[in-house]
Amino acid sequence: MRLRRIISWTLAGVMMLGLVSCGNNEQVDSDKQKEEVKQQQYIIGEEPLAFVSDADVKFVKQEADYIHVYDKSELDDKSGIIIEVDAEAAKQTIDGFGASFTDTASYLFMELPEDKREDVMVKLFDEEKGIGLDLIRNPIGACDFSLEYYTYDDMPEGQEDFELNNFDFSKAANQVALTKRAMELNPDIKLFLAPWTAPLWMKTEYEWLGTANASLRRDCYNAYANYLVKCIQGYEEQGVPVYSISVQNEPFSSLDWPGMMWNWEQLANFTNDRLRPALDAAGLTTKIHNLDYNWSRIADGGEQIMASTIGNADGMAFHWYYGEPEQMAEFAENFPGVDMYVTEASYDRPSSLAQMLKITSYAARSLRSGANGYIMWNLAVGPNGGPSYRDINLHNSGLLTIDEETDSVEFTGDFYSMAHFSKFIHQGAVVVDSTDTGIDSEYKLVNVVTRNPNGTMTAVIVNSNANEDAVCKFVMGDKVMEATVAARSMVTITWNAN
C-alpha cells in the first residue's frame, strides 16, 4: 500500500496516566502527562521502505532486509553512524520540490505526441503514479532558455506604452497550458513567477542583455509594477493561481542573456512603493520572494533587501551556483520565520552520478538550513541542450531530455534526484531534528528527516564518500532503524510513524 495516501491509520493507543493521590491529594503535573504522551506519538514501524540510487540503479526499491529495525537496548553505539531523531522537534514547513517550464521546456513538451506528453506529465506531477512535484517556477517573458527574446509588451525602439495597451500574454500560452495541466494532476502545486527583463522601452538602454547600463527607468516604475500584475492576472484568468513572484531574476550581475540590473536599494524601494501596493490594489494575494540569486549574495544585498522590505515581502529566493546552503541558516537567525526557497539549481549535461550526489546533498542541506522548498531549473532540454536563442547555456541539464526528432524521452539523474525528496516528502511536511552528520564529515555524509501531515516520516541520506560505506543507525524513541548506505549512493527511507 502506497504511503502517501495512508491517512486512515490510527495512532497507537496511549494509556493516560491516572491521578495519584498523595497525602495532600496532589494531581500529577499535567504538563508532565502531556510530555509523556507526546513522546509516544511517533515510532519507527517494523516495515520501512527504502529506495536507492547509485552508479547502477536509480530510485530502486530495496528488499525488506535492507533495513533492520530493533530495540534501542540492542544498539551498539560504538560502531556506525548514530543519528538521533526527535520527531516532535518540528522545524520549518516544506512546500515541495519542482522545476521550471522555461520556453525551451515548454516547446519540447508541446512537440511530443499528446499521449506521450500526458504520460510524462503524470510521471512528473501525479502523486500516485509519478514523483509528485509540487512547485513550478516559470519565467515571465524570455530567459536564457527561450527560442526568441520577447516580453508581453514589446514596442519598436523610440515608442512607449505606459497604459500597457499593447500587452499581449499570448506568448505564454504553452507555459500556462502545461502549468494548468500539472495543477490538474496535482492540485497542491504552487507556482512561482520571475521576470528576466522588463519590456525594452522601460529600460535605460534599449537592450535585451543584462548589461550594467540596462536598468529600469525611474519613470517606468509604476508601469512595470502594473505589467507584473497583468502577468499574474494572465495566469489567474485561465485558472492558474500564482503563489509567488520575485522582482528580478539574478539582479546584480551583467548577463549574456535577457536581464536587468538593480541594486538592493532599488529592489527594496520598488517592492515597498510599487509592487506590493499594485498587488494589493488588484486584490492579489501573491507573495513576494526577493533576491532570486546566489547564496553568496546574502550578505551582499540579500539581508539589506529583507530588512528593508519587512511587511511587504514574504521571504527570499536563492540560487545554488555560488555559496553554500548553510548560509540560509545564518540568514534565518537574523530573520526568523521568513520564507526561504531555492528557486534555481542546474548542472551539467549529461546528468552523472556525481551530479546526482551533489543535487541530493545540496537539497538535504538546504532543508536542514531552513528552506521551505527546492526548485531545479529546466524541466526538459534537448539532447544537445536547448534549443535556446543564440545557443546560450547548452551545457545545462534538465529533469528530462526530449528529442524532438524521435519523440524519445529520457528521465535524467536530475529527475531521480528530485524523486528522492518529492515522492515521499509531502507538501505540509516539517523537517524534524536529527543529528547533523554533515558537519563532521565535511558534508560527505548528509541526512535530513521529515514528518508528513499524515504521520508518515521520511529520511534522505547521501553518502558522497568515494570508498567508504556508512552504517547509519537512526535512533527514535525505543527503536533503532539501521541501514548501510553504500559509498557514492543516496537512499530515501519512508515509514509509517503513527
C-alpha positions as CSV (number, residue, x, y, z in Angstrom):
1,M,0.0,0.0,0.0
2,R,1.4,3.4,-1.0
3,L,2.5,5.5,1.9
4,R,1.3,8.9,0.5
5,R,-2.4,8.0,1.0
6,I,-2.2,6.2,4.2
7,I,-4.2,8.6,6.3
8,S,-6.6,6.2,8.0
9,W,-4.1,4.6,10.2
10,T,-4.9,5.4,13.8
11,L,-2.4,6.5,16.4
12,A,-1.3,3.7,18.7
13,G,-3.3,3.7,21.9
14,V,-1.7,5.6,24.6
15,M,-2.6,5.0,28.2
16,M,-3.2,8.2,30.1
17,L,-1.6,8.4,33.4
18,G,-4.0,8.2,36.3
19,L,-4.2,10.7,39.0
20,V,-2.1,9.9,42.0
21,S,-3.5,10.5,45.4
22,C,-0.9,11.6,47.9
23,G,-1.4,12.7,51.4
24,N,-2.4,16.1,50.2
25,N,-4.4,14.8,47.1
26,E,-2.0,16.5,44.7
27,Q,-2.5,15.6,41.0
28,V,0.3,14.5,38.7
29,D,1.6,17.6,36.9
30,S,-0.5,17.9,33.7
31,D,2.4,19.2,31.6
32,K,4.4,16.1,32.5
33,Q,1.5,14.0,31.4
34,K,1.3,15.8,28.1
35,E,5.0,15.4,27.5
36,E,4.9,11.7,28.2
37,V,2.0,11.2,25.8
38,K,3.8,13.3,23.2
39,Q,6.9,11.2,23.4
40,Q,4.9,8.2,22.5
41,Q,3.2,9.7,19.4
42,Y,5.7,8.8,16.7
43,I,7.5,5.4,16.3
44,I,9.7,3.5,13.9
45,G,7.4,1.0,12.3
46,E,8.5,-2.5,11.5
47,E,8.2,-2.2,7.7
48,P,10.0,0.9,6.4
49,L,10.6,1.1,2.7
50,A,14.0,2.1,1.1
51,F,14.8,3.4,-2.3
52,V,18.4,3.6,-3.5
53,S,20.3,5.4,-6.4
54,D,23.9,4.7,-7.2
55,A,26.0,4.0,-10.3
56,D,23.9,1.1,-11.4
57,V,20.3,1.9,-10.2
58,K,18.1,4.9,-10.0
59,F,15.5,5.2,-7.2
60,V,15.0,1.4,-6.9
61,K,13.0,-0.1,-4.1
62,Q,15.1,-2.4,-1.9
63,E,14.3,-5.8,-0.4
64,A,12.8,-5.8,3.1
65,D,16.1,-7.0,4.7
66,Y,17.9,-3.8,3.6
67,I,16.7,-2.1,6.8
68,H,16.9,-3.7,10.2
69,V,14.6,-2.3,12.9
70,Y,15.4,-3.4,16.5
71,D,15.1,-2.3,20.1
72,K,17.3,0.5,21.4
73,S,18.5,-1.8,24.1
74,E,20.4,-3.8,21.4
75,L,22.1,-0.7,20.0
76,D,25.9,-0.8,19.6
77,D,26.7,2.9,19.9
78,K,30.4,2.2,19.4
79,S,30.1,1.4,15.7
80,G,28.4,3.0,12.7
81,I,26.9,6.5,12.5
82,I,24.4,7.2,15.3
83,I,21.6,9.6,14.1
84,E,19.3,10.7,16.9
85,V,15.8,11.7,15.7
86,D,13.3,13.8,17.6
87,A,10.1,13.6,15.7
88,E,8.4,16.1,17.9
89,A,11.1,18.8,17.3
90,A,9.5,20.3,14.3
91,K,11.2,23.0,12.3
92,Q,10.1,24.7,9.0
93,T,7.2,23.5,6.9
94,I,8.0,22.2,3.4
95,D,6.1,23.3,0.4
96,G,7.7,20.9,-2.0
97,F,10.1,20.4,-4.9
98,G,10.0,21.1,-8.6
99,A,11.4,22.7,-11.7
100,S,10.6,25.3,-14.4
101,F,8.5,25.3,-17.6
102,T,11.0,27.5,-19.4
103,D,10.2,28.3,-23.1
104,T,12.7,25.6,-24.0
105,A,11.0,23.0,-21.8
106,S,7.5,24.1,-22.9
107,Y,8.4,23.9,-26.6
108,L,9.8,20.4,-26.2
109,F,6.8,19.2,-24.2
110,M,4.5,20.6,-26.9
111,E,6.5,18.8,-29.6
112,L,5.7,15.5,-28.1
113,P,2.6,13.5,-29.3
114,E,-0.3,14.2,-26.9
115,D,-0.3,10.7,-25.4
116,K,3.4,10.7,-24.7
117,R,3.2,14.2,-23.3
118,E,0.5,13.2,-20.9
119,D,2.5,10.2,-19.8
120,V,5.4,12.4,-19.0
121,M,3.3,14.9,-17.1
122,V,1.8,12.1,-15.0
123,K,5.3,10.8,-14.1
124,L,6.4,14.3,-13.1
125,F,3.4,15.6,-11.2
126,D,0.9,12.9,-10.2
127,E,1.3,11.9,-6.6
128,E,0.2,8.3,-7.1
129,K,1.7,7.4,-10.5
130,G,4.6,9.8,-10.5
131,I,7.0,11.6,-8.3
132,G,4.5,14.3,-7.2
133,L,6.5,17.5,-8.0
134,D,4.5,20.3,-6.3
135,L,6.5,23.5,-7.1
136,I,6.8,25.2,-10.5
137,R,8.8,28.3,-11.3
138,N,8.1,30.0,-14.7
139,P,10.0,32.9,-16.3
140,I,8.0,36.0,-17.2
141,G,8.8,36.6,-20.8
142,A,12.1,35.5,-22.3
143,C,15.0,34.0,-20.3
144,D,18.3,32.3,-21.3
145,F,16.2,29.2,-22.3
146,S,14.0,30.8,-24.9
147,L,13.8,30.3,-28.6
148,E,13.4,34.0,-29.1
149,Y,13.7,37.2,-27.0
150,Y,10.4,38.9,-26.1
151,T,8.3,40.4,-23.4
152,Y,4.5,40.7,-23.2
153,D,4.6,44.4,-24.2
154,D,7.2,44.9,-26.9
155,M,7.4,48.2,-28.7
156,P,9.6,49.5,-31.5
157,E,12.6,51.5,-30.3
158,G,11.5,55.1,-29.5
159,Q,7.9,54.1,-28.8
160,E,6.3,53.7,-25.3
161,D,3.2,52.1,-23.8
162,F,2.7,53.4,-20.3
163,E,-1.0,52.4,-20.3
164,L,0.0,48.8,-21.4
165,N,-2.5,48.9,-24.3
166,N,-0.2,46.7,-26.3
167,F,0.1,44.0,-23.6
168,D,-0.2,40.5,-25.2
169,F,0.0,37.5,-23.0
170,S,-0.4,35.0,-25.8
171,K,3.3,34.0,-25.9
172,A,2.8,32.4,-22.5
173,A,0.1,30.1,-23.9
174,N,2.2,26.9,-23.7
175,Q,3.6,27.6,-20.2
176,V,0.1,28.4,-19.0
177,A,-1.5,25.3,-20.6
178,L,1.3,23.0,-19.2
179,T,1.1,24.5,-15.7
180,K,-2.6,24.2,-15.7
181,R,-2.4,20.5,-16.6
182,A,0.2,20.0,-13.9
183,M,-2.2,21.5,-11.4
184,E,-5.0,19.3,-12.5
185,L,-2.7,16.3,-11.9
186,N,-1.6,17.7,-8.5
187,P,-3.8,20.4,-7.0
188,D,-1.2,21.1,-4.3
189,I,1.2,22.7,-6.8
190,K,2.4,26.2,-6.0
191,L,3.5,28.5,-8.9
192,F,6.4,30.9,-8.7
193,L,7.0,33.6,-11.4
194,A,10.2,35.5,-12.1
195,P,11.0,38.2,-14.7
196,W,14.3,38.3,-16.5
197,T,13.8,41.7,-18.1
198,A,11.2,44.5,-18.4
199,P,10.0,45.5,-21.9
200,L,12.9,47.3,-23.5
201,W,11.1,50.6,-23.8
202,M,11.0,50.7,-20.0
203,K,14.8,50.3,-19.6
204,T,17.5,52.9,-19.5
205,E,19.1,51.2,-22.5
206,Y,17.1,49.5,-25.3
207,E,18.9,46.2,-24.8
208,W,17.9,42.6,-24.1
209,L,21.1,41.6,-22.4
210,G,21.6,42.3,-18.7
211,T,24.3,44.9,-19.1
212,A,25.4,47.4,-16.5
213,N,23.6,50.2,-18.2
214,A,20.3,48.4,-18.8
215,S,18.2,49.1,-15.7
216,L,14.6,50.1,-15.1
217,R,13.8,53.7,-15.9
218,R,12.5,55.5,-12.8
219,D,9.6,57.0,-14.7
220,C,8.6,53.4,-15.6
221,Y,8.3,52.0,-12.0
222,N,4.5,52.3,-11.9
223,A,4.2,50.9,-15.4
224,Y,6.4,47.9,-14.6
225,A,4.6,47.1,-11.4
226,N,1.3,47.1,-13.4
227,Y,3.0,45.0,-16.1
228,L,3.9,42.3,-13.5
229,V,0.3,42.5,-12.1
230,K,-1.1,41.8,-15.6
231,C,1.3,38.8,-15.9
232,I,-0.1,37.3,-12.7
233,Q,-3.6,38.1,-13.9
234,G,-2.9,36.4,-17.2
235,Y,-2.3,33.2,-15.4
236,E,-5.2,33.6,-12.9
237,E,-7.7,34.4,-15.6
238,Q,-7.0,31.0,-17.0
239,G,-7.5,29.2,-13.7
240,V,-3.8,29.1,-12.7
241,P,-3.2,30.7,-9.3
242,V,0.2,32.4,-8.7
243,Y,1.7,31.7,-5.3
244,S,4.7,34.0,-5.5
245,I,6.6,36.4,-7.7
246,S,10.1,37.8,-7.5
247,V,11.0,41.3,-8.7
248,Q,14.0,40.2,-10.7
249,N,16.0,37.1,-11.6
250,E,19.7,37.5,-10.7
251,P,19.6,41.3,-10.3
252,F,23.2,42.2,-9.5
253,S,25.2,40.9,-12.5
254,S,25.7,41.6,-16.1
255,L,24.3,38.6,-18.1
256,D,24.8,37.4,-21.7
257,W,21.0,36.8,-22.0
258,P,17.9,38.8,-21.1
259,G,18.4,40.6,-17.8
260,M,18.1,43.9,-16.0
261,M,20.4,45.5,-13.4
262,W,19.3,46.5,-10.0
263,N,21.0,47.4,-6.7
264,W,19.4,46.3,-3.4
265,E,18.1,49.8,-2.6
266,Q,16.2,49.9,-5.9
267,L,14.8,46.4,-5.4
268,A,13.6,47.3,-1.9
269,N,12.1,50.6,-3.0
270,F,10.3,49.0,-5.9
271,T,8.9,46.3,-3.7
272,N,7.7,48.7,-1.0
273,D,6.5,51.6,-3.1
274,R,5.3,50.0,-6.3
275,L,4.9,46.2,-6.5
276,R,3.2,45.5,-3.1
277,P,0.7,48.4,-3.5
278,A,0.0,47.3,-7.1
279,L,-0.7,43.7,-6.0
280,D,-2.9,44.9,-3.1
281,A,-4.8,47.3,-5.4
282,A,-5.5,44.4,-7.8
283,G,-6.8,42.2,-5.0
284,L,-4.0,39.7,-5.5
285,T,-2.6,37.6,-2.6
286,T,0.6,36.6,-4.5
287,K,3.6,36.6,-2.2
288,I,6.9,38.4,-3.0
289,H,10.2,36.5,-2.6
290,N,13.1,38.8,-3.4
291,L,16.8,38.4,-4.3
292,D,16.3,35.3,-6.5
293,Y,20.1,35.0,-6.7
294,N,23.0,33.0,-5.2
295,W,23.6,32.2,-1.6
296,S,26.8,34.1,-1.8
297,R,24.8,37.3,-2.2
298,I,23.0,37.0,1.1
299,A,25.4,39.3,2.9
300,D,25.9,41.5,-0.1
301,G,22.4,42.7,-0.8
302,G,20.1,39.9,0.4
303,E,20.0,40.8,4.1
304,Q,19.6,44.5,3.2
305,I,16.7,43.8,0.9
306,M,14.9,41.7,3.5
307,A,15.5,44.2,6.3
308,S,14.1,47.0,4.1
309,T,11.0,45.1,2.9
310,I,9.7,43.6,6.1
311,G,5.9,43.7,5.9
312,N,5.9,44.0,2.1
313,A,8.0,41.0,1.0
314,D,7.3,37.5,2.4
315,G,10.8,36.0,2.1
316,M,13.8,35.2,-0.1
317,A,14.6,33.1,-3.1
318,F,18.1,31.7,-3.6
319,H,20.1,30.0,-6.4
320,W,22.8,27.4,-5.7
321,Y,25.5,28.4,-8.2
322,Y,27.7,30.2,-5.6
323,G,27.9,29.9,-1.9
324,E,26.7,27.2,0.5
325,P,23.3,26.1,1.7
326,E,24.2,26.7,5.3
327,Q,24.3,30.5,4.6
328,M,20.5,30.2,4.7
329,A,20.6,29.1,8.3
330,E,22.7,32.2,9.2
331,F,20.2,34.3,7.3
332,A,17.3,32.7,9.2
333,E,18.9,33.6,12.5
334,N,18.6,37.3,11.6
335,F,15.1,36.9,10.1
336,P,13.3,34.1,12.0
337,G,10.2,32.8,10.4
338,V,10.9,34.3,6.9
339,D,10.2,32.0,4.0
340,M,13.2,30.7,2.1
341,Y,13.2,28.8,-1.2
342,V,15.9,27.6,-3.5
343,T,14.4,28.6,-6.8
344,E,17.1,27.7,-9.3
345,A,19.6,24.8,-9.5
346,S,21.1,23.4,-12.6
347,Y,24.2,21.5,-13.5
348,D,25.9,19.9,-16.5
349,R,24.6,17.6,-19.2
350,P,24.6,14.6,-19.2
351,S,23.4,14.1,-15.6
352,S,26.0,11.9,-14.0
353,L,26.2,10.1,-10.6
354,A,28.4,12.9,-9.3
355,Q,25.7,15.3,-10.3
356,M,23.0,13.3,-8.5
357,L,25.1,13.2,-5.4
358,K,25.6,17.0,-5.5
359,I,21.9,17.7,-6.1
360,T,20.6,15.4,-3.4
361,S,23.3,16.6,-0.9
362,Y,22.6,20.3,-1.5
363,A,18.8,19.7,-1.3
364,A,19.2,17.9,2.0
365,R,21.5,20.6,3.3
366,S,19.1,23.3,2.2
367,L,16.2,21.6,4.1
368,R,18.4,21.4,7.2
369,S,19.2,25.1,6.7
370,G,15.6,26.2,6.7
371,A,14.5,26.0,3.1
372,N,10.8,25.6,2.5
373,G,11.2,24.2,-1.0
374,Y,13.7,23.3,-3.7
375,I,13.2,24.1,-7.4
376,M,15.5,22.9,-10.2
377,W,15.9,24.7,-13.5
378,N,14.6,23.3,-16.8
379,L,12.0,20.5,-16.7
380,A,13.4,19.5,-20.1
381,V,16.1,20.2,-22.6
382,G,17.1,18.6,-25.9
383,P,19.8,16.0,-26.4
384,N,22.3,18.8,-27.2
385,G,21.0,21.2,-24.7
386,G,18.5,23.9,-25.5
387,P,17.2,24.8,-28.0
388,S,17.9,28.3,-27.0
389,Y,18.3,31.6,-28.8
390,R,22.0,32.2,-29.7
391,D,22.7,28.7,-28.3
392,I,23.0,30.1,-24.8
393,N,23.9,27.7,-21.9
394,L,23.7,24.5,-23.8
395,H,25.6,22.7,-21.1
396,N,22.7,22.9,-18.7
397,S,20.8,19.7,-17.8
398,G,17.0,19.1,-17.3
399,L,14.9,16.7,-15.4
400,L,14.1,15.2,-18.8
401,T,15.9,15.0,-22.2
402,I,13.4,15.2,-25.0
403,D,14.5,14.5,-28.6
404,E,12.0,16.4,-30.8
405,E,13.2,14.4,-33.9
406,T,12.4,11.0,-32.5
407,D,9.9,11.9,-29.7
408,S,12.1,9.9,-27.3
409,V,12.1,10.9,-23.6
410,E,14.9,10.2,-21.1
411,F,14.4,10.7,-17.4
412,T,17.7,12.0,-16.2
413,G,19.6,11.8,-12.9
414,D,18.2,15.2,-12.1
415,F,14.7,13.6,-12.2
416,Y,15.6,10.8,-9.8
417,S,17.4,13.3,-7.5
418,M,14.2,15.1,-7.0
419,A,12.3,11.8,-6.7
420,H,14.3,11.1,-3.6
421,F,12.5,14.0,-1.9
422,S,9.3,14.7,-3.7
423,K,7.9,11.1,-3.8
424,F,7.6,10.7,-0.1
425,I,8.0,14.2,1.4
426,H,4.6,15.7,1.0
427,Q,3.5,19.3,1.0
428,G,3.0,20.4,4.6
429,A,5.7,18.1,5.9
430,V,8.0,19.5,8.6
431,V,11.7,19.0,9.0
432,V,12.4,17.4,12.4
433,D,15.5,17.4,14.5
434,S,18.2,14.8,13.6
435,T,21.9,14.6,14.2
436,D,23.8,16.7,11.6
437,T,26.2,14.2,10.1
438,G,27.4,16.8,7.5
439,I,29.4,18.9,10.0
440,D,31.8,16.1,11.0
441,S,32.1,14.5,7.5
442,E,32.8,17.7,5.6
443,Y,29.3,17.2,4.1
444,K,30.2,13.8,2.5
445,L,27.5,12.2,4.6
446,V,24.3,14.2,4.8
447,N,20.9,13.4,6.2
448,V,17.6,15.1,6.7
449,V,14.4,13.7,8.4
450,T,10.9,14.9,7.8
451,R,7.4,14.2,9.1
452,N,4.3,14.3,6.9
453,P,0.9,15.6,7.9
454,N,-0.5,12.1,7.8
455,G,2.2,10.8,10.3
456,T,4.5,9.1,7.9
457,M,8.1,10.0,8.1
458,T,10.9,10.2,5.5
459,A,14.7,10.2,5.8
460,V,17.1,11.0,3.0
461,I,20.8,10.1,3.3
462,V,23.5,10.9,0.8
463,N,26.9,9.3,1.0
464,S,29.3,11.1,-1.3
465,N,32.4,9.2,0.0
466,A,34.3,7.5,-2.8
467,N,35.2,4.3,-1.0
468,E,33.5,4.2,2.4
469,D,30.1,2.7,3.2
470,A,28.2,4.3,6.0
471,V,26.2,2.1,8.6
472,C,23.5,4.6,9.6
473,K,21.6,3.9,12.8
474,F,18.5,6.1,13.2
475,V,17.5,6.2,16.9
476,M,14.0,7.4,17.7
477,G,12.2,6.6,20.9
478,D,12.9,3.0,21.9
479,K,13.7,1.8,18.4
480,V,16.7,1.8,16.0
481,M,16.4,1.7,12.2
482,E,19.7,0.6,10.7
483,A,20.8,0.6,7.0
484,T,24.1,0.5,5.2
485,V,24.4,3.4,2.7
486,A,27.0,2.4,0.2
487,A,29.7,4.7,-1.0
488,R,28.5,7.1,-3.7
489,S,24.9,6.4,-3.2
490,M,21.7,8.1,-1.9
491,V,18.9,6.5,0.0
492,T,15.3,7.5,0.8
493,I,13.7,5.6,3.7
494,T,10.0,6.1,4.5
495,W,7.8,4.6,7.2
496,N,4.5,4.8,9.0
497,A,5.4,6.6,12.3
498,N,1.9,6.5,13.8
